[in-house]
Amino acid sequence: MKNSFYTNTKLIGLIGHPIKQSYSPFIHNIAAQFKNVDYIYLPFDVVADNLENALKGVVALGISGLNVTIPHKEKIIKYLDDLSEEAAMIGAVNTIVNEHGKLKGYNTDINGILESLMEFKDLITGSKVSVIGAGGGARAVIYTLIRHFKPEQITIINRTIQRADTLHNYFSEKMRFDNLKTADLFPPELVETFHSSKLIVNSTSVGMFPDVDDCPTNLKESFHKDQLVFDMIYNPTETKLLRLAKQQGAVTLGGLKMLVHQAAKSFELWTGEEPPVEKLSRSLELMITS
Ligand code: NAP
C-alpha cells in the first residue's frame, strides 16, 4: 500500500453506522493501486443526526465522493442536489459524486445484484420470490427484479410491516408492478411463502458481523433443492441463513460478488476508470482468508 499522499490526492469516503464490517476501504484503495490513480478511500462512522453536516463537509472539503451504507441509503436523498434516473426510481442511494460542489446520488447496488443473479435468470423469471427486508438494499433488489427478471410475484417480508407496505405502495405506483405482497417476519406462517419461492433474498443486516449467530428465519422447512437463497451480507461470507438453506439442498449465494461489482461501478463514477473486477475479487478473497 502506498504511503505517500500529495496535494493532488483525491479523497473518497464511506459513511454509515456501523461500518466496522465493511470491506469497501480495502477494495477501493486496492482498485486505485491497480489503476494507478491518486485516490484514497476512508471510512467515516456517521450517525443519522450528523448526515446533513457530513455532506456539507464533503462539499466544503472538496471530497470527490462517498459510498453510503446502512442505515442511510434512503434518508440521505433529501440532502442531495440531484439523482440519477435509477436512484430516483429506487428511492435509495449508495454512491454520491461531488460534481463541482453539487452532490449527485447514484445506485450501483443494482449493478452488483444484476451480476450476482444474471446466471439464475431462467429460475427467477416467471417465479415467486421472497425479499426479506425493506431498507435501501431491499429497494435495489426489488427494482432489479422487476426491471430485469420479471418474476411472477414478489413478497416483501419485514420485521416492521409498515416499511414493507411502504415499499409495496411505492413500487406498485413507480413501476406499475401489481404482483407485490407483504408479510410480517413471523414464523410459522412464512414457511409456505418461502417454500413456494424459487428465490429468497435476505436484504436485512440480520446475521452480519459481529452478530453471526443471528438468522432472519430458522424455519428449515422453508428451503429445498430447487431454490436459490441469496444473502446480501458479505461479512461473514457464509451466513447462518446460507448454511441452513444449503443443508436443505438449496443453491446459496453470498454478498461478495455483489459487493465487488457495485464497488467497481462506483469507482468508475468517481474516477472514470474501470477497475479489474477479477483481480479485485481475488485480492479480497485472499485478504479475507489470510
Ligand atoms: P437498512 O436500510 O438499514 O435496512 C435494514 C433492514 O434490516 C430493515 O428491513 C430492518 O428491518 C432489518 N433489520 C435490521 N435489524 C433487524 C433485526 N434485528 N430483526 C429483523 N430485521 C432487522 O440496510 P441496507 O442498506 O438495506 O442493508 C441491509 C444489509 O444488506 C446489510 O447487511 C448490508 O451490509 C447488506 N448489503 C450488502 C451489499 C453488498 O454489496 N453485498 C449492498 C447493500 C447492502 P426494520 O424495517 O424492521 O427496521
Boltz pocket constraint, residues with backbone or C-beta under 6 A from the ligand:
constraints:
  - pocket:
      binder: B
      contacts: [[A, 69], [A, 70], [A, 71], [A, 72], [A, 73], [A, 109], [A, 112], [A, 132], [A, 133], [A, 134], [A, 135], [A, 136], [A, 137], [A, 138], [A, 158], [A, 159], [A, 160], [A, 163], [A, 185], [A, 202], [A, 203], [A, 204], [A, 205], [A, 206], [A, 208], [A, 231], [A, 232], [A, 233], [A, 234], [A, 255], [A, 256], [A, 258], [A, 259], [A, 260], [A, 262]]
      max_distance: 6.0
